[in-house]
């Protein structure tokens, strides 16, 4: 298949962004409805026109160097976490604007990364973000990683494996190429090529829809599951897939980074909490993380971090341990 010069240019931009501003799923929603001048404030909302590559201001992030240690909160952490002086955080750095790699292809940036640094500062620890594939993080929390912060949606299934402390809310968004050339109808995805990231709640939803297609005797959904969200985004932009499904902040950012190549389809669905993943049963770490996040919320630091990335519409005002979800 050949592409126009404009589309080829956008696809090259996607490839470049894969090294720096990792992209993601569909549309603007919870977290990306904020407007912001990315050249001035570092915001990366869906309202920006997007040239296909990130400016240095987009990936600068929030300066956490002035955050002071809270001795009382730090004292709650067990030696298994604080003993080495470092808070090790497992993160899938392909999910902008939450967690992705800056233009150097090495430095982790995003609002989740800034939150990780802020938490470490409250604990009086150094912060180390370890880049990982999304589906490998939860199984490694408590062993390879002290905590996991990677846009984890809270689900009953995941709470069987880890404990959670909430810090954000987001919905899910569908994204197609501009003009929806394949005429996708999200109410009937049977026979459609759908891209999703491996291990996400969106993949689970598409798998359920696929089972219904089979039960109804219809063509199966062609599910293209990729480890990296960047590959998911590129699949739709290149025409390999017709549509993708992802967290709304990520979707909005992906659209802004691909110029006029992608657009949302339909309304956002299912706004749910996102949370820090903690080793199951580690109540001391869960309490410390909850109190640290609440402190950052109460003193305004949390809001400043979200404002920096243009995702303040996803803000919550109370950090909770293992919230009730369906």
Long-range contacts (C-beta under 8 A, 24 or more apart in sequence): 1-239, 6-259, 6-260, 7-237, 7-261, 9-52, 10-52, 10-237, 10-258, 10-259, 10-260, 10-261, 11-234, 11-237, 11-238, 11-261, 12-52, 13-51, 13-52, 13-53, 13-257, 13-258, 13-259, 14-52, 14-230, 14-233, 14-234, 14-237, 14-257, 14-258, 14-261, 15-234, 16-52, 16-53, 17-52, 17-53, 17-54, 17-96, 17-230, 17-257, 17-258, 18-94, 18-228, 18-230, 18-231, 18-234, 19-101, 19-103, 19-105, 20-53, 20-54, 20-59, 20-100, 20-101, 20-102, 20-103, 20-104, 20-105, 21-53, 21-54, 21-58, 21-59, 21-96, 21-100, 21-101, 21-102, 21-103, 21-253, 21-257, 22-93, 22-94, 22-95, 22-96, 22-99, 22-100, 22-101, 22-228, 22-229, 22-230, 23-94, 23-96, 23-100, 23-229, 23-230, 23-233, 23-234, 23-250, 23-253, 23-254, 23-257, 23-258, 24-94, 24-95, 24-96, 24-229, 24-230, 24-232, 24-233, 24-246, 24-247, 24-250, 24-251, 24-253, 24-254, 25-172, 25-173, 25-175, 25-197, 25-202, 25-229, 25-232, 25-233, 25-244, 25-245, 25-246, 25-247, 25-250, 25-251, 25-254, 26-172, 26-173, 26-174, 26-175, 26-176, 26-243, 26-244, 26-245, 26-246, 26-248, 26-251, 26-254, 26-255, 26-262, 26-264, 26-265, 27-173, 27-174, 27-175, 27-248, 27-251, 27-252, 27-255, 27-263, 27-264, 27-265, 27-268, 28-173, 28-248, 28-251, 28-252, 28-255, 28-264, 29-170, 29-171, 29-172, 29-173, 29-248, 29-249, 29-251, 29-252, 29-264, 29-268, 30-169, 30-170, 30-171, 30-248, 30-249, 30-268, 30-271, 30-313, 30-314, 31-168, 31-170, 31-247, 31-248, 31-249, 31-252, 31-311, 31-312, 31-313, 31-314, 32-248, 32-249, 32-251, 32-252, 32-253, 32-256, 32-310, 32-311, 32-313, 33-252, 33-313, 34-307, 34-310, 34-311, 34-312, 34-313, 35-310, 36-310, 38-310, 41-307, 41-308, 41-310, 42-308, 42-309, 43-307, 43-308, 43-309, 43-310, 44-96, 44-97, 44-253, 44-256, 44-309, 44-310, 45-252, 45-253, 45-256, 45-310, 45-311, 46-252, 46-253, 46-255, 46-256, 47-256, 47-310, 48-256, 49-256, 49-259, 50-255, 50-256, 50-257, 50-258, 50-259, 51-259, 52-257, 52-258, 52-259, 53-103, 53-257, 54-102, 54-103, 54-257, 56-103, 59-102, 59-103, 59-107, 59-109, 60-109, 61-109, 61-110, 61-113, 61-114, 61-308, 61-309, 62-111, 62-114, 62-118, 62-304, 62-305, 62-308, 64-114, 64-117, 64-118, 64-121, 64-301, 65-121, 67-118, 67-121, 67-122, 67-296, 67-301, 68-121, 68-122, 69-121, 69-122, 69-123, 69-124, 70-122, 70-123, 70-292, 70-295, 71-124, 73-122, 73-123, 73-288, 73-291, 73-292, 73-295, 74-122, 74-123, 74-124, 74-125, 74-288, 76-284, 76-285, 76-287, 76-288, 76-291, 77-123, 77-284, 77-285, 77-288, 78-282, 78-284, 78-285, 80-282, 81-146, 81-147, 81-285, 81-288, 82-123, 82-125, 85-125, 85-126, 86-120, 86-125, 86-126, 86-127, 86-128, 87-116, 87-119, 87-120, 87-123, 87-125, 87-126, 87-127, 87-128, 87-146, 87-147, 88-128, 88-130, 88-144, 88-145, 88-146, 88-147, 89-116, 89-127, 89-128, 89-129, 89-130, 89-145, 89-146, 89-147, 89-148, 89-149, 90-130, 90-132, 90-136, 90-137, 90-140, 90-141, 90-144, 90-145, 90-147, 90-148, 90-149, 90-150, 90-277, 91-116, 91-129, 91-130, 91-131, 91-132, 91-137, 91-148, 91-149, 91-150, 92-131, 92-132, 92-133, 92-134, 92-137, 92-150, 92-151, 92-228, 92-229, 93-129, 93-131, 94-134, 94-197, 94-228, 94-229, 94-230, 94-231, 95-134, 95-150, 95-151, 95-197, 95-229, 95-247, 95-250, 96-250, 96-253, 96-254, 96-257, 97-249, 97-250, 97-253, 97-309, 97-310, 97-311, 98-150, 98-151, 98-247, 98-249, 98-250, 99-129, 99-149, 99-150, 99-151, 101-131, 110-309, 111-305, 111-306, 111-308, 111-309, 111-311, 112-149, 112-150, 112-151, 113-149, 114-305, 114-308, 114-309, 115-149, 115-167, 115-293, 115-296, 115-302, 115-305, 116-149, 118-296, 118-301, 118-302, 118-305, 119-289, 119-292, 119-293, 119-296, 122-292, 122-295, 122-296, 123-288, 123-292, 133-198, 133-199, 133-227, 133-228, 134-197, 134-198, 134-199, 134-200, 134-227, 135-198, 135-199, 135-227, 137-277, 138-162, 138-277, 141-277, 141-278, 141-279, 142-278, 142-279, 142-280, 142-282, 146-285, 147-276, 147-277, 147-278, 147-285, 147-289, 148-276, 148-277, 148-278, 149-276, 149-277, 150-277, 151-247, 151-249, 151-250, 151-274, 152-274, 152-275, 152-276, 152-277, 153-200, 153-201, 153-247, 153-272, 153-273, 153-274, 154-272, 154-273, 154-274, 154-275, 154-323, 154-325, 155-201, 155-325, 156-325, 156-326, 158-277, 159-322, 159-325, 160-280, 161-280, 162-277, 162-278, 162-279, 162-280, 163-277, 163-278, 163-279, 163-280, 163-281, 163-282, 163-283, 163-286, 163-321, 163-322, 164-275, 164-276, 164-277, 164-278, 164-321, 164-322, 164-323, 165-275, 165-276, 165-278, 165-286, 165-289, 165-290, 165-293, 165-319, 165-320, 165-321, 166-273, 166-274, 166-275, 166-316, 166-318, 166-319, 166-320, 166-323, 167-274, 167-275, 167-276, 167-293, 167-302, 167-316, 167-319, 168-273, 168-274, 168-275, 168-306, 168-311, 168-314, 168-315, 168-316, 169-271, 169-272, 169-273, 169-274, 169-314, 169-315, 169-316, 170-247, 170-248, 170-249, 170-271, 170-272, 170-274, 170-314, 171-247, 171-248, 171-268, 171-269, 171-270, 171-271, 171-272, 172-201, 172-202, 172-205, 172-245, 172-246, 172-247, 172-248, 172-268, 172-269, 172-270, 173-245, 173-246, 173-247, 173-248, 173-251, 173-252, 173-264, 173-268, 173-269, 174-243, 174-244, 174-245, 174-264, 174-265, 174-266, 175-233, 175-236, 175-243, 175-244, 175-245, 175-246, 175-251, 175-254, 175-255, 175-262, 175-263, 175-264, 175-265, 176-236, 176-242, 176-243, 176-262, 176-263, 176-265, 177-236, 177-237, 177-239, 177-242, 177-261, 177-262, 177-263, 178-260, 178-261, 178-262, 178-263, 179-263, 180-263, 180-265, 182-242, 182-243, 184-242, 184-243, 184-265, 186-243, 186-265, 186-266, 189-213, 189-221, 189-243, 190-216, 190-218, 190-219, 190-220, 190-221, 191-218, 191-219, 191-220, 191-221, 191-222, 192-221, 192-222, 192-242, 192-243, 193-222, 193-224, 193-240, 193-241, 193-242, 193-243, 194-221, 194-222, 194-223, 194-224, 194-241, 194-242, 194-243, 194-244, 194-245, 195-224, 195-225, 195-226, 195-232, 195-233, 195-235, 195-236, 195-240, 195-241, 195-243, 195-244, 195-245, 196-223, 196-224, 196-225, 196-226, 196-232, 196-244, 196-245, 196-246, 197-225, 197-226, 197-227, 197-228, 197-229, 197-232, 197-246, 198-225, 198-226, 198-227, 200-246, 200-247, 201-272, 202-245, 202-246, 202-247, 205-245, 206-245, 229-254, 233-258, 233-262, 236-262, 237-261, 237-262, 247-274, 249-311, 249-314, 272-325, 273-316, 273-320, 273-323, 273-325, 274-314, 275-323, 286-321, 286-322, 287-321, 289-319, 290-319, 290-320, 290-321, 293-319, 294-318, 294-319
